């Protein structure tokens, strides 16, 4: 015999079954399936990762679409992007190749990046930038020059 309680149970199970995928974390359970944080037209290289005290992470990389610009994304503990997909641009550079750079985190949860930068006069310098958890550059644009001599960082 059909009872209204059975209908409610069936509908509830169907809703739960179809809603469950939307509730899953962003981290993949399949090691062959990567979490995509950047998928621009050009290559994204030299990714770095640092853990945050809240269980989240900062991920940085160099994006070849505009001279290997430095980009950054913040992920929460579930792997959900906290900023727009493809992250934020920390520095626009005009290089045709890459160099190593640094990514660290301070006690306040800010990302610290140090990288080679063209100062506009044709001299490559070393620049540092501090990015807040909200994605704001805390040391102005383009950041703080760590080298300033005529010989640059070469």
PyMOL commands that set and color helices and strands:
alter all, ss='L'
color gray80, all
select helices_A, chain A and resi 4-23+64-66
alter helices_A, ss='H'
color red, helices_A
select strands_A, chain A and resi 44-51+57-63+69-75+88-91+102-105+111-118+124-131+144-145
alter strands_A, ss='S'
color yellow, strands_A
deselect
rebuild
show_as cartoon
